[in-house]
């Protein structure tokens, strides 16, 4: 019994070690894998056979000179079978994407929906449809969705959304409401955290940054040396509720003068007299004075909140994402002016301000990427599932 | 050559493993150490012999039933020989303390000095005197100061204090100015970081907290699961420059309306019309209206900055230290009122507000404690030094 348990956990560990090394170094021969991991060639061959059967790696014809073993047969991650589903509920849209094991984005879906007008049950039933379509389309591409993560715009604790004020949600058990949709049930995580991870894995290659996720709410995710900072209860990074003007207008959070009241999507559109971000961007391109003033004001408030955030977090670069990405040309000036005036005398280096290439897509991508990273770190469950599952599509 | 290097690095590693286990589990027998560390009994005996010779561990007569090996002979950390010096330069005082390997505080020295009126060279020459006295007094107790850390009230980068506005320092190479005083040269670190570590190692036992170090400047150190968060350049936690009222009075940092302008020691004393913190505390005890109003105002500003800090950092407990410790009874009410009003609707748990038992002593204690933790993690240098040094005081 004990021996069997030990054997199983050793196999699980070895699968993870081999797959991790294939991800880092692939395409790579079995002989090189044995050398890199310190495992015997027999063990490496067994692990590779299991990973091939599960469709997680593939053999390539790449010649690998100077290495022993079957000449010309290397192993690389396969994007052909195992995939992950990233889902996002935001205030005014739902989205989904499917990413394969090589982190290639295979499909995206987004739908504008006013989720404030809907109950959590309605919103989640809408999400089910989109998720089901995405899973079916993935299947038609030969992919098996092995897991999923759902992003929500509020702090999450073990599947419970305690409070998402911009959705009007309180104490919503998302996990339970999604029962029967996907196996295993999606992991639920905070939108701003996943957007920062999306920037880390799919963005411009920074490993030290504060990602600002501008939506109707404003969240931030701090990445230090490639790792997301989550705080003591997983609730860190609520930049939108940093106090900017203490006697300012009341906020849905119960406070007053929070950043969201000046630079959140709604505040910004209201000040500019625009209905949508697209409309606002159009007016900005035309040089509309009210639109420019609204961005100036939002940028100044964002600069004040980021001054406080830089003093506390000491980030590398600051990356503006979400709706701040398309509005970057009209907001960044006021942000930089405010932060430089307040930071440059005391800090050697004021963090650069960069624009996210991903914008609002970062969140769903981070959600899918999180699943892929978990699968690669601990593939045994997926390898085992593929053994017992009925024969389906072959790995490409 | 390669083998000798391997042997040396293995010995270094094993010394650290054995000493770490003695710290965690001591008093403990050699047989139990072998079992806990997975090292052979021969290796454990050799490492223990070296540590005994270096005065880092001591044999105790504690009976240890049910274990094999020499009955009744256990090994524990020794407080009798190896010690660390913690030093602090603050705006209006200098201090030193010596801590032994068991983290017992063996001596403390503090002297009120106006370091703003002095040049860096004058301040550091003053510090030399205090350090020399502390080292000599430690020697008279049979202790050998094996290392030191110096705390300064500003961000530090590899011994360079780029800017400590409250001291009037810019680009001071502290390391160079201390040459010849202590061997090895002191590590230089930020005051607020070391105060948080002091609270972690010598305080009330929390492992998740934001320690607020109220002096003339206000720094903060965030500890998450027993580890200090330092940010991307080691400059995190500058709570004193979080923006509280954006259009408020100019601050020495170049910004406006920073927390320090409302709740820093100077602002607080000025508002209360008091000359020292002791005088202010006396007036508060007498119910003086101006003193009470000054604390109310400082507490409100501190509450606003902490609201932003809680949203960004998501700390466990908040611990008020430095001058906020003696003033806690008169400041904490306004802090709590402000944070509760702004946090309780959106956060499940508003962090508790606690008072530091250590107050201003936390910094020098954290500085000395940091040295002890480094010695215990990597004792080989100290073990080797004790072999080549002339015979001195015996370990007790």
Interface residues (C-beta under 8 A of the other chain):
Chain A: X155 X157 X162 X163 X165 X208 X220 X224 X225 X229 X230 X231 X232 X233 X234 X235 X236 X237 X238 X239 X241 X242 X243 X244 X245 X246 X253 X254 X255 X256 X304 X305 X307 X308 X309 X311 X312 X313 X314 X315 X316 X341 X342 X343 X344 X345 X346 X347 X348 X349
Chain B: X155 X157 X162 X163 X165 X208 X220 X224 X225 X229 X230 X231 X232 X233 X234 X235 X236 X237 X238 X239 X241 X242 X243 X244 X245 X246 X253 X254 X255 X256 X304 X305 X307 X308 X309 X311 X312 X313 X314 X315 X316 X341 X342 X343 X344 X345 X346 X347 X348 X349
